[in-house]
């Protein structure tokens, strides 16, 4: 499968444009830009700790039949490996049982059930010929009503790697959450996701990636509440890239601008 690095840039531009993000087509939308910086990233066949800066653009919206979610990371290597730029993005659509049937079927902890489909794309922009990650995903997402949580969803997806080598299907389970809370007069949020991806025949062992974030709304001190947040993300990746015994663990400084 050939790739085009301009495609994620085009998608990002569309999602950030006011005519797209705030059109009447959407019930709601949210777009944010994150800046992350950390040390001690690891890459296969490299014994060095790597420093990186990461700019992430993410967008979520709701519409008549469900919701969409998109993010794109641009990763800049700064130390520990040759200078390079990588891009990685994911795009998902969820089709809501509540919205499709026109009935509110929530009961107790159950909020909604969605059919889900997604694609993951990655590329190293400094390597020729171009080659990167290509993954197709499909399955179901369970939305839960948990006390205190603004959102708690669990994806149950078929994870199918197309490139660099087709390896067949495995199971991906991904909880995603957002828990706002206050301390005194300050507003915080504990949010993030965790991926469990099962092993694949002959090449990839099971792996686990978690990226929880703790955010403080500093915008309210500057007269722009809910727009500017700072905090910390912790990344833990057991068997990174499905390589048995290859594990990454590091904190990352976090700055978020919410549109």
N, C-alpha and C positions, 0 to 999 in steps of 0.2 A: 504494500500500500504506500503510495507516494503521499508526501505531506507538503503543506504550504505554510510557512511561518507567518504569512500575512493573514491567514484565516482567523487565528485567535485574536489578533490585533483588531480585525474588522468586527468580530463579535463584541469585543470589549467596547469599541467605539459606539456600536449600536446600543449596547446596554447602558452606557453612560449618557447617551443623548436624551435631552428632556422629551423630545417628541416620541421616543420609544418607551422610556422608563415611566412616564407619567400619562401615557395615553389612556383614553377611556376604556381600552380593552382590559386593563388590569384592575382588580379589586384593591390591590395594595402593591407596593414595591419598596425595596430597600437596596441601596448600593453603598459600598464602603471600600476604602483603600487602606491596606495595612502595610506597615513597614516593620520588618523583623530583622534582628541582627543577632548572630550567635557564633560561638566557636565550638570546636570539637565535633563538627560534622565528620562523618566517615564515608569513604568510598572504597569499593573493592580494589584490591591490589595497590593500595596506597596506605602506608603506615603513618602518614602525617595527619595531625588534627587540622581541619580545614575551617577557615573563617569565611562566612558568607553573609551577604545582605539579600533580603528577599522582599520584593514588592508584590503584594497580592491584591488583585481587584476581584471583588465578589458581588454578586447580584442575586436577589431572590424576589419573586413576585407571585401573586395569586391571580387566577382568572376563573372563568365560568366553570371549568371542569377540573381544576386542580391548582397546581403550583409548579414553578420552575426554579432551579438553582444552578448557578454557574460561578466558577472561579477560575482565575488564571494566575499562577505564580511565575514571576521572572526572577531567577536566581543568579546572583553575581558572585563568582568565586573571587576572594580577595587575598587569601594566603593559604599555603599548604598544597596547592595544586596549580597547574598552569591557568592563567586568567581565562575565564570562559563565561558564557551566558547560556543558561538553560531556561526553557519555558515548559510549564506543565499546567494542563487545565482539565477540568471536569465539568460536564454538563448533564443535568438530570431533569426529567419531567415526571411529575406524579399526577395520577388521575384518581380523583377522590370519589369514593363510594357515596359519601354524603351528597356531594355536588351533582354527581351523575344521576342519582335516584331522586334528588330533590327533597330528601328526607334527612333529618338529623338523627342518626342512628347511634349517637354516643350514649354510653351507659357505664356508670361507675368510672373505672380507670380507662375504659375504652373510649377513644375520641373519634377515630376514623381509620379506614383501611384504604390503601392506595395501590394501584398498579404502577410500577416504576420501571423506567428505562433510562440508561445513561451511557456515556462514552467518556473514556479517559485518553488524553493525548499528551505525549511528552516529546521534546526535541532538544538536542544540543545544537545551538546555532553556530558553533565554531568547528563542527566536524563535517567533512564532506567525504563520501556521499552522505546525505542526511539519513538518519535512522533513529527511531525512538520508540517509545511505548505506545501501543495501541490496544485498548481494552474495551470490550463491549459488556454491558451489564443489564440485567433485566430480572424482575421479580416483584416483590411486594414490600410495602412500607406500612408499619403499624404506628399510628399516632396515639399517644397516651395522655391522659389527664392526670398529671402527678402534682400533688400539692406544692405550691410555691414556684413551680417551673412555668416559664412562659412557653417553653417548647420542650418536648421530649419525644423523639421519633426513633424507631428502630428499622433499618433496612435489612431485608433478607433477600440477597441477590445472587444470581448466577454470574460468576466472574470468569470471563473468557478472554484470555490474552491472544491477540491476533499477531502482534509483532512485539519483540524481535523474532520470536519463534512461537508458532501456534502450539499450545500445550493442552488444549481441551478445557473443560469447565471445572470450577471448584466453587465452594460456597463463600460468599462474603456476608458478614454480619456487621452492621455499622449503627451503633447508637449515636444520636446527635442531640445535644441538649443546650438549654439556655436557662440559667437560674439567676434572676436579678435579686439583689438584696441591698439593704442600707446599713451603714454603720454611722450613728449620729446623724449628721446632716449630709453625709457623702453617699453617693450612689455607685454601686458596684455591680459587676456581672461575672458569674462563673459559667463559662460556656466552652464548647468544643465538640470533638468527636473522637471515636475510636474505631479502627478497622480491624476485624479479624478476617483473614483470607486463608482458606484451606490449602493444603498441599496439592500439587499437580504432578502428573505422571512423569517421572524420569528427570525432572529438572528443578522444580521449585518446592521447597518445604513450606509448611504453614508459617505465616508471619502475622505480627500484631503491631499496629501503629496507633499511638494515642497522642493527641495534641490538645490538651486542656489549656484554657486561657483564663487568667484573672485580670479583669479590666476595672479601672477607676474612671468615672466621668469627670475629667478635669475641665471640660468645656463649661460646666455650670459655674465655675469660678471666674470664667472669662466672659460670661454673658451669652454663651452659645451652648446651652445644655443639650446633651445627646449627640453632639457633633464630634467632639474630640475626646478620645480616651487614651490612657496609657496603662501599661501593665506588663505582664509576663506570660509567655507561653512556654510550656515544657513539652519537649518532644522526646518520646520514647518509642523506639522502633526495634522490636525483637525479630531476629532473622530478616534484617533489611533486605529488600528485593527478593525475598524467598531464599536467601543464602543461609544455610544452617550455621548457627553460632556467630553470625555477623550482626552485632547489636549496636545501636546508636542511642545515646542518652545525653541531653543537653538542655539548659535553659536558653530562652531567646527574649531579648528586650522587644517590646511591642508598642507601636504607636498606631492609632486607628483614627481615620477621618470618615465620618458617616454623613452621606449626602441627604 
